[in-house]
Amino acid sequence: MVFPYKIGFIGVGNLAQAMIKTLLEKKVVAPNSIFASNRSPGKLQKAVDTWGIQAQTTNEQVVDASDIVILAVKPQDVSLAVDPIARAFRDKQLVISLAAGISLRTLGKKLPECRIVRAIPNIPSVIQKGVIGCVASVKDTALEAVVADIFSPMGMVIPVSDEDELEALMVSCSSGTGFVYELMMYFQDWIAEHGFEEHLARKMVVETFLGAALLASQSPDQSLEDLQNRVASKKGVTAAGLDSMREWEIERALRYAFEKAALRNQELAKQSE
């Protein structure tokens, strides 16, 4: 059954484009039920040409045309996009913000009559392998179902109870994707230093990480430690490497990276108040 609501996007950057593409490919919604505006007309026209969605000249027109409005702008642009048209939003209209660091409290001050959801997709959402955290301004089972209908085609949707949990999810799964790529680059550099061509080193690393993740996914009854023990025999090659990682306190470095990312998110939240 086609989603019965009209969806509006204020902003059609990479994440919004991924959402539009997925919603249409999965036949969640029809192109004539998606409305969009964008600060630069080029991206908007490209989205119209690619998917046949409905372009709107102003953000206010998107709000007027839509049952659900998705704020797909950068955190620093939320006020610029919302404040001038705040009165255009309708009573209990659903607004979904994708902006990191902009709290429900801040959004609620701007749009006090609306039902507000913060959703944080991570970058694998563009290939329908995402982890999407969401938290709502009101507890409502029906509202959660609507949000799940929108985001589940992009991956695993995880409703959280508060914004502290949302921050933890964002840092571990959204920022965390960047941390994984950092590790992958270390692997690639080491392999290339030992004689492999860069393109082959990259493929080796990707397949190693992908294989490890798929094995973990297909072994739900085994802990990650159990899976690691299948690789690391006592006093073997892998164990020697793991001992070195632990001596260098790699876990501590990663935890520090998580905390630094969380602190930056909190700084963004304070700046937006």
N, C-alpha and C positions, 0 to 999 in steps of 0.2 A: 504494500500500500504506500502511495506517495505521501510524503510528509505534508500535513495539511496547512502549514504556515508559510508565510512569505518571509524570506530572510534578507536582511540588508547588511551590506559591508561598508563601513566607513574606513576606507583604505584597502587597496588591493596589492599589497606587497607580497613577498614570497609565501608567507604563511597563509594569507588569505587566498592566494591563487591555489595553493595546495588543497585548502579546504573546499574551494569551489570545484576544482577538478574532481576531487574524491566524491563529493556530494552528487555530482552529475553522473560520474561513472558508475556509482553504486545505485543510481536512480532513486536516491532519497528525495530529491526535489527536482523540478523541471526548470529549465533555463529562464522561463518567463516568470518564475517565482523568486528569482535572485536579483536584487537591486544593489547597485554599487556606485560609490563616488570615490574620487581620489584627487589628491592635491595636484599631481601632475597628470595631464590628460593622456599622455602617451601610454602609460601602463593600463589605464582604464580602457582605452580603445583596443589595446591588444587583448584584454580579457573579453571584451565584447566580440571581437573578431574570432577569437578562439572558441568561446563557449556559447555565444549568443545570449548572454545575460543582459539585463536591462540597465543601461547607463543612466545615471542621474547627474544633473549639473551641480547640485549642492548637497551637502550633508543633510540639510533639513528635508529635502525631497526624499532621501533614503529613509529617514525616520517616518515620514508621512506614509510611505508606501509599504512599510514592513511591519510584520508582527513581532519579529525578533531582530534586534540590531546588534551587530557584532562590531566592537571597536577594535579594528585591526591596525592601529597606529602605534608608533613608538611611544614609550612612556612620556617623554618630554613633549609630545604633541597631543596628549589627551585633552588638556585644558583648552588648547587652541581649537580642537575639533568639537568639543562638547559645550563649553561655556556659552558661546554665542547663540546656540540653538537649544539650550536646556528646556525652554518652554515648549518646544515642539514635541517633546516626548510625552506619551500618553500615560494615564494612570494605569499602573501595574504592567506596563509594557516591559517585556523581557529584554534586558541589555546584557550582553556577554562581552567582558573585557579580556583581551589577550595580552594586555600590557603588564609586564613584570614590574613589581615595586609600587603599583598604584593600588592602595588598599580598598577594601569594601567601604570603610568609613569615609575615605576621600570621595569615592564614587557616589556614595549615598548622599553626601552633602551637595554634590552637583545635581543629582537626579533623585530627589527624595521620594518621588511618587512611583519610581520604577522598581521592579524586581531585578536584582543585579546578581550576576554570576561572574566570578573570575575563573578563567580556564587557562592552564599553562600546558600547551602541547610541546613536545620536544621535536627536534629536527627529523628523526625517523618517521614522524607522522606523514611526511611527504610521500613515503612509500608504504603507507598503511601499517607500519610497524611501530607506531608511537606509544608513548605512555603519556596520558593526558590527565592532569590533576584538575579538579574543579571544586569550588566552594561557593555556596550561595548565601545571599543576605537573609534569606528566610528558609526554614526547614519545610520542604514541600516535596512529597514523593512524586507527584505529577510533574513538578518542575524538573526534578532529577531525571525523570524518564525522557523529557523533551531534550535536555542537555545530552543525555546518552545517545538519543537518536541522531543528534547532529555530529557528535564526535566519535562514536564507536566505529564508524567506517574507517577512521584513521588509526585505530589501534585500541589499546586497553584504556578504558576510562575509569579513573579512580576518584570517587567522591571523598573528600576529606572533611573533617569536622570543624577545622578552624584554619586561620591563615598561617599559624606556626607550622602545621602539618603541610600546608601548601608550599611554604618556603622550603621545607626539607625535601619535598618531592621535586620541586623545581631545581634545587641545587644538585641533587643526586641524579636526576634523570634528564634534565634539560642542560644545565651547565655540565653535568657529568658526562654527557656525550662528547663535549669538547675535551674533557679530561682523558677519556678513552682514546680520542684521536692523538692526543699528546703522547700517550704511551705507545700507540701504534707507530708514531714517527720515530720514537727511540728504537723500536724493534727494526724498522726499515733501515735506519741509518747504520745500525750494527751489521745487519746482513749485507748491505751494500759495501761496507768497509771490508768485507771478507770475500769480495770478488763477484758478487751477483750484480747483474744490471739492475738499475733502479726500478724499472717497470716490473721486473720479475720479483724483486725484493718486496715491492708494494703488494703484489698479488699473493705472495707467500704469507705476508703479515695479515692481509684481509682474510684469507682462507683459514689461518690459524685462529684468529679471533672469532670468525663466524662459526667455525667448527666447534670451538669450545662453548660458545653460546648455545648452539643448536643441541649439543650433547647435554648441556645442563637443562635446556628446555624439555628435552625428551626423557629426562631422568628425574621427574618431580619428587620421587621418593628418596632421592639421595641428596644430602647436603652438599654445598660447594666444597666443603672440606673433604668429604668422602670422595668426591670426584678428583680433587687434587691428589689425594692419597693413591688413586689409581695410576697416576703419572709418576709420583715421587716415591720410588723405592728407597728404603733406608740405606743411607750412606752412598746413594747413587748420584748420577749426574744432576738430575733435577733438584734433589735435596741439597746439593752443594750450592746451587744457584739460589734456592729459596733461603738457605741460611744466610747468604750474603745480603739478600733483600731485607731480611729481618734485622741484621746487624746495622744496616744503613737506615733503619726505621722508615721504610717506605710507607707503612701505614700512617705513621705520624705526619709525614709530608702530605699525604692525601687528605687526612682529616683537617689539616691546616688549610688546604685549598678549599675544602667544603666550607669551613668557617669564614674564610675571607670572602667567598662568594655570598654567603648569607649576610655578612655585614654590609656588603655593597648593596644588596637588596633592601636592607633596612635603611640605608642612607637614601636610596631612591624614594622610599616610602615617606621619609621625613621631608624631603625636598618637595614632594607633591602636595603636602598638607597645606 
